[in-house]
Amino acid sequence: MDFRYQDPYPIQKDDTVYKKLTSDYVKVEQLGEREILTIDPKGLELLAEEAMADVSFMLRSSHLESLRKIIDDPEATDNDRFVAYNLLQNAAVAVEGALPSCQDTGTAIVMGKKGESVYTGVDDGEYLSKGIYNTYQKRNLRYSQVVPLTMFDEKNSGSNLPAQIDIYAKKGDYYEFLFLTKGGGSANKTFLYQKTKSLLNEKSLEAFVKERISDLGTAACPPYHLALVIGGTSAEANLAAVKKASAKYYDNLPTEGNEGGQAFRDLEWEAKVQKICQESAIGAQFGGKYLTHDVRVIRLPRHAASCPVGMGVSCSADRNIKGKITKEGIFLEQLEENPKRFLPDTPPHLEEAVEINLNKPMPEILAELSKYPIKTRLKLNGTLIVARDIAHAKIKEIIDSGQPMPEYFKNHPIYYAGPAKTPEGMASGSFGPTTAGRMDVYVDEFQSHGGSMIMLAKGNRSKDVTTACGKYGGFYLGSIGGPAAILAKDNIVSVDIVDFPELGMEAVRKIEVKDFPAFIITDDKGNDFFADLAH
């Protein structure tokens, strides 16, 4: 066979709408017979800074259109519509530029493709990192990056660095970019399955997808943009394709394969997987049709002895933005500046929520919740204690040392969350729930000491939590994952640190809330909403 080079990912066009940031920082110089695009590295810094700012407060118009379609779909459940409406309201608040759309403002990720006729003269990663640093310093974003000092000792970097920066070489005289901020919830819902040729038939693949969709759950804030990638020259190539496909970067791939091994989208399987997701009834967090907005299925070449399969999502905080630098200047994808236009004139009709006074003694709150079945929609008013991963570990250390559990853990519901920075003049920064499942390991022990009797977070939980709630009379309440900005603006009245201030965003806080939306997910009788869905 003759030599043939195939571009592995032949993206056929770029139909992105860009806005021009500046004509500065770029010039064309002659090097012999070749024209070189010379970029002042300050241009890289500017592009990264603007990209991280835009993507933290704005979303793509197409994403917002998908949310409106849920509200207008007669087959959507009331819970689907309730979530979609809240997410659109959240986008309308975030676009004002004070409160980011999600409190987990994510790991900053940059993928660049640098033409061989582009010259910067520096370590591009340094200047891109400086731009990212600038945005996280100046705006009300959260520092989520934890750096290891030893194998077991860590500390927050205090800047949200390091970023993940991957730069590839390509032909041409321009520089193109994909910027992402990836929160922990959706990043943790990236899966690699090492399969074999036996998967590659209609019946086996369909059965596999039906089984594995349940791995996604709701912890990463659906509705999702789901990516399923089958094949890959390595496991890491597969998962890199998953991330880019979930960000719609590969939307303009071919739709059929060839003997050179080009990547392609399989539109037939995209429709099949979307149907499977809809029929799962998991819905947009609390049951329904809209676990996913859409699905991308990418087929890649593979080693004959391997068949990696990757699955991942871009969540309701769909924070992906493209950029480019050409001889005409520096450009950034235009995101939606007026999300209010997607809101319906009137909110979706819903049954009235049950109001719960959180300032009553804990036994009285538990008795009140016990009157209602799972799936009941609530409005919470009163005091919550905020504690997440590291705070839970600290509380366990206290118990293990023979000291009593702090009274605040017994007297109040525990909200699993960690806020973004508080804008000037506001009571709170963006402050949505974090993934409940990470705290599952603590529930039985903490409830046995009288703590964590009511927990508030997002996503499904393990059977151990259901068992503990049935044994000790506890409850797990689900909050909507995603609308962190509107929660800060409308539902959180005050925020005070009560313990472990050195932990930064992981410190234990006391917050006062009004009309805070939630659902009963797990009750004191051993019922679990998500377990019911699975059956």
N, C-alpha and C positions, 0 to 999 in steps of 0.2 A: 504493500500500500504506500502511496506517495505521502510525503509530509503535508499536513494540513493544520494550520493554526485556527482554532475556534475561540473567539471571545467567549469566556464562560457565561457571562451575564450580558447578553446583547440587548441592552435597553434601547428601544427603537426610536423614542422621541422623549422630549421633556416638555410637557404641556403646563408646567408650573407657571403661575403668574407671579412675577417678581416686582419688587419696588427697588428703586435705586437709592442707595444710602449716600454715595458720594462718587465723584470722579477723581478725588485725591488719592494719593498713595500708589498709583499705578502709572507706569510709563513703558513705552516700547523702545528698546535699544537694539542697535545693530551689532551683531557679532559675526563678522565675515558676511556670509550670504544668508545668515539666519537672523530672524527677528526674535528677540527675547522679551517676554513680558516680565518686567522687573517690578516686584511688589515691595513697597516699604513695609516692614513687619508691623508697623503701627496699624496698617490696614487689616492685618489678621486679628490684632487685638480688638479693633473696632467692630469687625464682623462678629466675632465670638461674643462680645459684650452685648451687642444689639440682638443677636439671635437668642441668647439666654434670657434676655429681658422679655422679648416678644413672646417666646414660647411658654413663659411662666404665667403670663396674664391673658393670652389670647389663644384661640383654637382655629383650626381650619374651618372654612365655611361648609365644606362637605360633611364634616363631622357633626356640625350643628344641624344641618339639613337632616341627617339620619335620626337625630333626637326628635326633631319635629315630626318625622314620619311615624315614629312610635305613638305619639300623641294622637295622630290622625288615623291610625290603623284600627278599624273596628274589632280586629281579632286580638289586639293587645289587652292585657288585663289591667284592672285599676292600679295594681302595684307597678306594672310596667310604666304606665302613664305618670304615676306619682313620681317615680324615679327620674324619668325623662324630663318632666316639668321642672323638678328641683335642679337638675343639671343645667338646664337652659337658664334658669334664674341665677344659678351660680356663675355661669359664663358672663351674664350681664353685670354682675358685681365685679368679677375679676378684671374685666376689660378696663375698668376705671384706673387700674394701675397701682392700687394700694395693697389689695389682698390677693395673693396668688391663687390660682384656681384650686390647687391642692396644697395642703400643709406639708406634705412630703415633696419638697421641691427637687428631690432626686439626685442621682448621680449624673453629673454632666458628661455626656458622651459626644465625641466628634469623630466623624468618618470623613476623610478628605481624599480626593483623587487629584493628584498634582501632575499637570502636564509637563513633559520633558523640556519644554521651552519656557518654563516658569522659573524665575530665580528670586529667592528671598534673602539668601546669604546668612540665615540664622537657623537655629533649631525651632522649627515652626511650632512645635508643641509648647514651647515656653511662652510664646506670644499669644497663642490661643488660650493657654491656661491663665495668662494675665487678664485677658478679656473676660473669661469666666469668673475669675476672682473679683474683678471690678463690679460685675453685676451682683454677685452674692454679698459684697460689702455694702453696696449702695441701696439695694432694694430689700423689701421685707421677705426675704427668703430664709430657708432653714439650713443650718449646717448639719448635714447628715453623715458626713464621712468620718469614720473612726479608723485611726491608724494604730498598728501594733507597735508596742515598745518592747515586749518580749512575746513569747508564744501565747501568754494568757493575759498580759496587761495591755490595755488599750486606752486611748484618749481621743476625744473629738479633735479634729484638725483645726477647728475654728475658722475655716475658710471655705469649706465644702470641696477643697482639693484633697487628694489628687483627682483629676479628671481622667477619663479613658479616652485616649486620642490615638486613632489608627489612620495612618496616611499611606496611600498607595500611589505608585507611579503609573502614569499612562501617557499616551501620545497626545500632543496638542499644546496650545498656548493659553490655556485657561485652567482655573483651579475650581473644583466644585466640592460642595460640602453637604453633609447631612448632620444636623445637630439634634440631639435628643436629650431630654432629662427623664431618667427612668427611676421611678419610685420603687421602694422595696417590695410593695405589694405585687405589682405586675412583674417585676424582675424575678420574684420568687415563683412565679407561675410560668417558668420556662422549663420545659421537660425534654430530655433526650432518652429515646428508647432504642436500644441496640437490637435490631430485628434481622431477619434473614429473607432470602428469596421467597420463602413460604408465605410471606405477607402480601406478595405482589399478585394478588388476584382479587376479583370483585368481592367475593364473599368474605375473605379474610380481612381485607382492608376495611370494609364496612363494619364488621364486628369489632375490629380494633378501635376504630374511631368512636363507636358507641360506648365502648368500655372506658376509653381514656378521656372523653369529654368530662366525665365526673371528676377527674383530677383537677380541673380548673376551679370548680366551685365558684364562690362569689367573693372570695377574699381580695381579689385584685380589682374590684369596682367595675363590674359590667354595667352596661353592655360593652362587649369587647370588639376590637378588630382582631380577629383570630388568624394566625398564620400556621400552616401545616406544611412542613418541608420533608420530602421523601427522597432519600439518597444523599449524596455528598462525598467528596473525595476524602473527607475526614469528619470526625465528630464536630470539631470546632468550625469547619466550613459549613456544616449543616446549621449549627446554632447561630452563626453570623448571618446566614441567609434568613433564618427565622426572625431575627430582630429587624432586619431591613424590610422584609416582606410585611411585617406587622405595621411598619411605619409607611406603607404604601410606596416604598422606594422602587419596588420591582413591578409596579402595576403595568408598565409598558414593555414587559418581556414578551417574546413570541408566545403563541398559544399551542405550539407543537414542537416536538423534538426533532433532532437530526443526527446524522452519523458522527458529527463532530462533538456531540455531547453538550449542546447548548442547554442552559436552564430554560424552562418554560412554565407558564401557568396552565393548569388543567382546569378549564372553566366548568366542565361537567362535574368534576369532583368538588369544586367550590360550591356548586349548587347543592350537591348531595350532603356535604358536611354542614352547610347552613341549615338544611332541613333537619338533620340529626340534632343540631343545637336547639332549634325551635321546638322540636318534639321532646326534648329533655325536660321541658317545663320548669327549668331552673329560673329562667327569666332574668329580668334586669334587677337582680339581687333578692327579690322576695316572691318569686314564682311568676311564671308567665311564659311568653313567647321569645323575649328578646335577651337571651344570654349573649348573643352576638349581633352587632350591626351587619357584619359581613365577614367573609372568609376568603383567604388567599391560600391556594394550594400550589406549591412550587415543586417541580420534579427535577432532580439533579442526577448526574452520573454517579456511579458508585464502584467500589472494589467488589469483585465477584463474591468475596467471602463476607461482605459487610452490607448492611442496609440500615444506616442510621435514620431515625425518624425524629424530627424535632417539632415541638409545638410550643407556641408562646402567644402573648397578647400585647396589644396596646390598649390601655384601659380607658376609663371615662376621662381621665386627664391625658388626652391624646396629644402629648407634647413632642411633636416632630416638626422640624422646619428645615428647608433647604436654603443653601446660599451658593453664591458663585462670585468669582473675581475674574473679570475679562479685561481686555484693553479699553473697554468703554467705562469700566468702573467697578464698584463693589455693590452687589445686589443681594437681597434677602427676600425669601418667599413672603408674599402678602397674606397675612392671616386676617380673620374676620374682625373688623373694628366695630360692628354694630350687631352683636348677638341678639339684642332685644327684638329685632325684626323676625326672629324665628319663634318667639313666644306667641301662643294663641291669645285672642282677645280676652277670653275667660279661662280660668284654671280648670283642669279636668275635675269632674264631679267625683267626690269621694265621701264615704260615710264619715261622720264626725269621729275624731279621735278621742280616746279616753284620757282625761287629765290625771296625772299622778303627782302628788305633793311629796317631793323628796326630803322635805324638812321635818317630816314626822319621824318618830323612832323607827329603827329598822324593822322590828317585828310588825309594826302597823303597815309599813310599805309592802312587806312580803305578803301580808294577809290581803291587802288590796289587790296586788298583782295576781294572787291565787284565784281570784274570782273570774278571771278572763282566760279564754283559750289562746293557744299559740296562734300567730298571725294577727292578733289584735294590734291595731295602730294606736300609739300613745303620744301624748304631749307631756314632756317631763318639765317640772318646775322645781327649782331648789338647788341644793348643793350636790356636786359631784367631786370625787377625788380622782385626779388624773395620774395614772401610773402606767408605765410600759416596761419593756424588756429589762433594762438595767435596774430600775426601781424594784421590780419583782424579785430579781436576784438579791438585791440588798435586803429586802424584807425577809427572804428565806434565810439569809445569813444571820439575821437577828433571831429568828426562831431557832435555828440550829445551835446558836450560842446559849440557848436556854432563857433568853429574854422574851417578854411578852410581845405579841404583835402590836404595832401601834394602833391606838384606839380609832384613828381616822379610817383605818382599813376595815373596821368593824361597823362604824356608825354611818357610813355613806356608801352609795354605789361607786364602783370603780370604773372609770372611763379610760379605755386604752387609747392613748393619743399622745402626740408630741407637737407643740405648736410651731408655726413659723414666727418670725419676728413681728412684734406689735407695731403697727403704723402709729405715728404721732397722732394723739388725740382720740385714739380708739381704745376700747377695753381689751381687745384681743387681736392677735394675728390669726391667719387662717388656721383652723383647728378642727379638722375632720378626724374620724376614727382611724386607727391603725388595725392591722390584721389580728383578729382574736386568737387564731390558732397558735401563735407563738407563745401565748401564756397558758396553754392547756395544761402543761406539765405541773403548774402550781395550784390548780383549782382545788383538787381534792384535799391537799394538805391545808391550804389557806382556809377553806370552808370548815374544816374540822376544828380550826381555831376561832371560828366565828367571823372570819373576814371574807371578802369577795362574794358576799351573798347575792349581790346584784352586780352584774358585769355588763358593760355597754361597749360595743365595738362593731367591727364589720366582718362579714364572712361566716362560713360554716365552721363548726368545731367538731372535735373528736367525740367518740362514744364515751370516753372517760369523763368528759364534762357533763354530758347528759346524765350519766350514772351518779356523779357527785351531786348534781342539783336535785336529783330524786332522793338521794340519801340524806342530804342536809337541808333541803327545802329552799334551794337557791334558784336564781333566774339568770338567763343570758338574754339581753336585749340587743337587737340588731339596729344599728344606725345606718343611714345611707352612706355608702362609700363614694367619695367624690366631691360633694358640694361643700368644701371646707371654707370657701370665702363667705358664702351666704350664712353659714352657721356662725361665723365670727361676727358678721354684721348684724344679724337679726336675733340670734338665740343665746349668745354668751354675754352676760352682763358684767362680770368681773373675773379676774384671774389673779391668784396669789400663790407664791411658792411657800410650801409648808415643810418640805424636807429635801435633803440632798441637793442643795442649790448648785453644788460643784458639777452636777451632771448636765448642766445646760438644758437642752430641750428634753432630756430624759428625767429632769427633776420632778419630784412629786408636787402637784399643784392642787389647789382648791378652786373650783370655778362655780359661779352661780349662773344658772341657765333659766331661760323662759321659753316655754312652748317648743322645747327641743324634741324633734321628731324621732320616733323609735318604734320598733315592732317587738312583740314577745316572740322570741325564737325558741328558747328552751325553757321549760317551766319546772315547777317543783314536783311534778307528778311523773317525770321521766319522758315527757313528750318533747320531740325535737322537730322543728319545721322542715329542716333540710333532710332529715332521715325519712320523713313522710314523703317528701318529693322523690327520693330515691326508690321508693316502693310504689 
